[in-house]
């Protein structure tokens, strides 16, 4: 073990992506085990192996307690002998006695090979675990490596992630080599390395995609207040401007719908309605039913129920196919919504905080929605 040994350490460090010091410490620990196993060292001996970082020289030391009368020479040393090593040695002190066997480097390296490899694997796994723990709740890009009955396995570069069937969108089909953006749900330690669970159905995926595509969301000028999602079909996102002069809905939709279309494409065509959040529950409920125009909203605070009146011709739009629009609006707002139709506009009972002109705009279909 000389310069070629140091060169090998540098190579392993580069290939495995771990620091040189981690590699050397792994080898030193392995050589301690090799010494005790091959050179008669007692298990209770305090053995230290030191590798010179410049030359690669390996030396073995045994820490022994200084005693007046030696009863176990493997762990104890007399005072006179101890002072030959360290002139300041004293009773009950500790001195390190070099016990490097002849040709120890070659013999020990062969014996310790598997231990070293194991320690390196553990170090790699720990680095991966730490890297992905920090990314819990974030979006990562993976490539589908294989599809199994219970999960699709994605290659994330330095690690694999499992996309369980419970986190898969029912309308999506995954194929080998496909690139996907996924939401990191959980990272846990296991004996075989970190287990990374990702999702395509989590609401957080929609939130993170908005942060990636909409600078105003990323920098906090626009806040996403709530998300309701039926994965693969439709989502509703409520937004609020935190900066004066910013149009929250327009910022998310983008010029000619470019921003929202990029998110829709990433979600394989899932429709997205972006609506304006309001602290007034009646206004928020009305906005949440977009694109359907709303005439009035009556709130029952005790039962947390909103009775919504819409033009008769817009009833089916307000309810949505199989009730989806109303269902998502209820999830978004936290209110149970009952929708009724009227043949005549009742502008006297319009939604609070809306002017007559705004109500007329709603009746004429003037609410903002995502371009199809």
C-alpha positions in Angstrom: 0.0 0.0 0.0 1.8 3.0 -1.3 1.0 5.6 -3.9 -1.0 3.0 -5.9 -3.2 2.5 -2.8 -3.9 6.3 -2.6 -4.6 6.4 -6.3 -7.1 3.5 -5.9 -8.8 5.4 -3.0 -9.1 8.5 -5.2 -10.6 6.4 -8.0 -13.2 4.8 -5.7 -14.0 8.2 -4.2 -14.7 9.6 -7.7 -16.7 6.6 -9.0 -18.9 6.2 -5.9 -19.4 9.9 -5.3 -18.2 9.8 -1.7 -15.4 11.8 -0.1 -11.9 10.4 0.1 -12.0 10.6 3.9 -15.1 8.4 4.0 -13.3 5.8 1.9 -10.2 5.8 4.1 -12.2 5.6 7.3 -14.1 2.6 5.9 -10.8 0.9 5.1 -9.4 1.7 8.6 -12.5 0.2 10.3 -12.2 -2.9 8.1 -8.5 -3.4 8.9 -9.3 -3.3 12.7 -11.6 -6.3 12.2 -9.0 -8.0 10.0 -6.3 -7.6 12.6 -8.4 -9.0 15.4 -9.5 -11.9 13.2 -6.2 -12.8 11.7 -3.5 -11.8 14.2 -4.9 -13.1 17.5 -6.1 -9.8 18.7 -8.6 -10.0 21.6 -12.1 -8.6 21.0 -11.7 -6.3 24.0 -8.5 -4.8 22.7 -8.7 -1.2 21.7 -7.1 -1.5 18.2 -6.5 1.6 16.1 -5.5 1.5 12.4 -4.1 4.6 10.8 -3.5 5.1 7.1 -1.1 7.9 6.1 -3.1 10.1 3.8 0.0 11.0 1.7 2.0 7.8 1.5 -0.6 5.1 2.1 1.4 3.5 4.8 -0.7 1.4 7.2 0.2 1.1 10.9 -1.6 -0.7 13.7 -1.7 0.4 17.3 -3.2 -1.1 20.4 -4.1 1.2 23.2 -3.0 -0.3 26.6 -3.7 0.8 30.1 -0.5 1.5 32.2 -0.5 -0.6 35.4 2.0 -1.5 38.2 1.6 -5.2 37.6 0.5 -6.6 34.2 -2.1 -9.4 34.3 -3.2 -9.2 30.6 -0.4 -8.2 28.3 -2.9 -7.8 25.4 -4.7 -4.9 27.1 -2.1 -3.7 29.8 1.5 -2.5 29.9 4.0 -2.0 32.7 5.0 1.6 33.7 8.7 1.1 32.7 7.8 -0.2 29.2 5.2 2.4 28.8 7.7 5.2 29.5 10.0 3.9 26.7 7.1 4.8 24.4 5.9 7.9 26.1 8.2 9.5 28.8 5.1 11.1 30.3 3.2 7.8 30.9 1.7 7.3 34.3 -0.2 4.6 36.2 -3.9 4.3 34.9 -2.9 6.3 31.8 -3.1 4.9 28.2 -0.4 4.5 25.7 -0.6 3.3 22.1 1.7 0.4 21.3 2.5 -0.2 17.6 1.8 -3.8 16.7 1.8 -3.7 12.9 2.4 -7.3 11.7 4.8 -7.9 8.9 3.1 -7.8 5.4 -0.1 -6.6 7.2 -1.1 -4.3 4.4 -1.5 -7.1 1.8 -3.0 -9.7 4.1 -5.4 -7.3 5.8 -6.5 -5.7 2.5 -7.5 -9.1 1.1 -9.4 -10.0 4.2 -11.1 -6.7 4.6 -12.2 -6.3 0.9 -15.8 -7.3 1.5 -16.1 -5.2 4.6 -14.8 -2.2 2.7 -17.2 -2.7 -0.1 -20.1 -3.0 2.3 -19.1 0.2 4.1 -18.8 2.0 0.8 -22.3 0.8 -0.2 -23.6 2.1 3.1 -21.9 5.4 2.6 -23.5 5.7 -0.9 -26.9 4.8 0.4 -26.6 7.4 3.2 -25.7 10.1 0.7 -28.7 9.2 -1.5 -31.0 9.1 1.6 -29.8 12.5 2.7 -30.2 14.0 -0.8 -33.7 12.8 -1.3 -34.9 13.4 2.2 -34.3 17.1 1.5 -36.6 16.7 -1.6 -39.6 15.3 0.2 -42.6 17.4 -1.0 -40.7 18.4 -4.1 -41.0 17.4 -7.8 -38.3 15.3 -9.5 -38.0 13.9 -13.0 -37.5 10.2 -13.5 -37.4 7.7 -16.3 -39.6 4.6 -16.2 -37.2 1.7 -15.8 -39.8 -1.1 -15.6 -43.5 -1.6 -14.8 -44.3 -4.2 -12.1 -47.8 -5.3 -11.0 -47.7 -3.2 -7.8 -45.6 -0.3 -8.9 -43.7 1.4 -11.7 -40.0 1.7 -11.0 -38.4 5.0 -12.0 -34.7 5.8 -12.4 -33.9 9.1 -10.7 -30.2 9.0 -11.5 -28.5 7.9 -8.3 -31.6 6.1 -6.9 -34.7 4.3 -7.9 -38.2 5.3 -6.9 -41.4 3.4 -6.7 -44.6 4.8 -8.1 -47.2 2.5 -6.5 -50.5 1.7 -8.2 -52.3 3.8 -5.5 -50.3 6.8 -6.6 -50.8 6.3 -10.3 -53.3 8.2 -12.4 -55.9 5.7 -13.7 -56.0 7.3 -17.2 -52.2 7.1 -17.6 -50.2 4.2 -19.1 -46.5 4.1 -18.2 -43.9 2.6 -20.6 -40.2 1.9 -20.5 -38.1 5.0 -21.1 -40.9 7.4 -20.5 -39.9 10.6 -18.7 -42.2 11.7 -15.9 -42.3 14.5 -13.3 -43.4 13.0 -10.0 -44.0 14.3 -6.4 -41.7 12.8 -3.7 -44.1 11.6 -1.0 -41.8 9.8 1.4 -38.2 8.7 1.8 -37.3 6.0 4.3 -34.3 4.0 5.3 -34.3 0.2 4.7 -31.6 -2.5 4.9 -31.4 -2.4 1.1 -31.0 1.3 0.9 -33.4 4.3 0.8 -36.9 3.6 -0.3 -38.4 6.5 -2.3 -42.1 6.7 -2.8 -43.4 9.1 -5.5 -46.8 10.1 -6.7 -48.6 11.3 -9.9 -51.9 11.9 -8.0 -50.8 14.1 -5.1 -52.2 17.6 -5.1 -48.7 18.8 -4.3 -47.7 17.8 -7.8 -50.0 20.5 -9.2 -48.7 23.1 -6.7 -45.1 22.4 -7.6 -45.8 22.5 -11.4 -47.3 25.9 -10.9 -44.2 27.0 -9.1 -42.0 25.7 -12.0 -44.1 27.4 -14.7 -45.3 30.6 -13.0 -42.6 32.9 -11.7 -45.2 34.9 -9.7 -46.1 31.8 -7.8 -42.5 30.8 -7.2 -41.5 34.3 -5.9 -44.6 34.7 -3.7 -46.4 37.5 -5.7 -49.2 35.0 -6.2 -50.2 32.5 -3.5 -52.0 29.2 -4.2 -54.6 29.1 -1.4 -56.3 25.8 -2.2 -56.3 22.9 -4.7 -59.0 20.4 -5.4 -58.1 17.5 -7.7 -59.5 14.5 -9.4 -56.3 13.1 -11.0 -56.3 12.6 -14.7 -59.6 14.4 -15.1 -59.8 17.9 -13.7 -58.3 20.2 -11.0 -59.4 23.5 -9.5 -56.8 25.9 -8.1 -57.6 29.0 -6.0 -55.1 31.8 -6.2 -54.6 35.2 -4.5 -52.4 38.1 -5.4 -49.9 39.1 -2.6 -48.5 42.0 -4.6 -50.4 45.0 -5.7 -51.1 45.2 -9.4 -50.7 41.5 -10.1 -53.5 39.6 -11.7 -53.3 36.2 -10.0 -55.5 34.3 -12.5 -53.9 35.9 -15.5 -50.4 35.2 -14.2 -51.2 31.5 -13.9 -52.9 31.2 -17.3 -50.2 33.2 -19.1 -50.3 34.9 -22.4 -52.6 32.9 -24.7 -52.7 30.3 -22.0 -49.1 29.2 -22.5 -48.2 28.7 -18.9 -51.3 26.7 -18.0 -51.0 24.6 -21.1 -47.5 23.5 -20.2 -48.9 22.3 -16.8 -51.8 20.5 -18.6 -49.4 18.8 -21.0 -47.3 17.6 -18.0 -50.4 16.1 -16.5 -51.4 14.4 -19.8 -54.4 16.6 -20.6 -55.9 17.0 -17.1 -58.1 20.1 -17.2 -57.3 22.9 -14.8 -59.6 25.8 -13.7 -57.8 28.7 -12.1 -60.1 30.8 -9.9 -59.6 33.8 -7.6 -59.7 33.1 -3.9 -61.7 35.4 -1.7 -62.0 35.8 2.1 -65.7 36.2 1.5 -67.1 32.6 1.4 -70.0 33.6 -0.9 -67.6 35.2 -3.5 -65.2 32.3 -3.2 -68.0 29.7 -3.7 -69.2 31.7 -6.8 -65.7 31.8 -8.2 -65.1 28.1 -7.5 -68.0 27.2 -9.8 -66.3 28.8 -12.7 -66.9 28.6 -15.7 -70.6 28.7 -14.7 -72.0 32.1 -14.0 -73.6 32.6 -10.6 -76.6 34.8 -9.7 -76.6 34.5 -6.0 -75.1 32.6 -3.0 -76.9 32.1 0.3 -74.8 30.7 3.1 -75.9 28.6 6.1 -73.0 29.1 8.5 -74.4 26.5 11.0 -74.5 23.7 8.5 -71.7 25.2 6.3 -73.9 24.9 3.3 -74.1 27.2 0.3 -77.2 27.5 -1.8 -76.2 28.7 -5.2 -78.6 30.1 -7.9 -77.5 29.9 -11.5 -79.3 30.7 -14.8 -81.4 27.8 -15.9 -79.4 27.4 -19.1 -76.1 27.1 -17.1 -77.3 24.5 -14.6 -75.6 21.6 -16.3 -72.4 23.6 -16.7 -72.4 24.5 -13.0 -73.0 20.9 -11.9 -70.6 19.5 -14.5 -70.4 16.1 -16.0 -71.4 13.5 -13.3 -71.4 16.4 -10.8 -67.6 17.0 -11.1 -67.7 20.8 -11.3 -69.8 21.1 -8.2 -67.9 18.4 -6.4 -64.5 20.0 -7.0 -65.9 23.4 -6.0 -67.1 21.9 -2.7 -63.6 20.4 -2.1 -61.9 23.6 -3.0 -64.0 25.8 -0.7 -64.9 23.4 2.1 -68.6 24.2 1.8 -71.4 21.8 0.8 -72.9 23.3 -2.3 -76.6 23.0 -3.4 -77.2 24.4 -6.9 -80.6 25.7 -8.1 -81.6 27.2 -11.4 -83.8 30.2 -12.1 -85.2 31.3 -15.5 -84.8 35.0 -14.7 -81.7 36.8 -13.5 -82.2 38.0 -9.9 -79.6 40.8 -9.8 -81.0 42.1 -6.5 -79.6 39.0 -4.8 -76.3 38.8 -6.5 -73.2 37.5 -4.7 -71.9 39.9 -2.1 -69.1 42.4 -3.2 -70.1 42.0 -6.9 -71.4 45.1 -8.7 -74.3 45.0 -11.0 -71.9 45.1 -14.0 -69.9 42.2 -12.6 -73.0 40.2 -12.1 -74.1 40.9 -15.7 -70.6 39.8 -16.8 -71.0 36.5 -14.9 -74.4 36.0 -16.5 -72.9 36.5 -20.0 -70.1 34.0 -19.3 -67.4 36.6 -18.4 -65.6 34.5 -15.7 -62.0 33.6 -16.5 -61.1 30.0 -17.2 -58.3 28.0 -18.9 -58.4 28.0 -22.7 -59.3 24.5 -24.0 
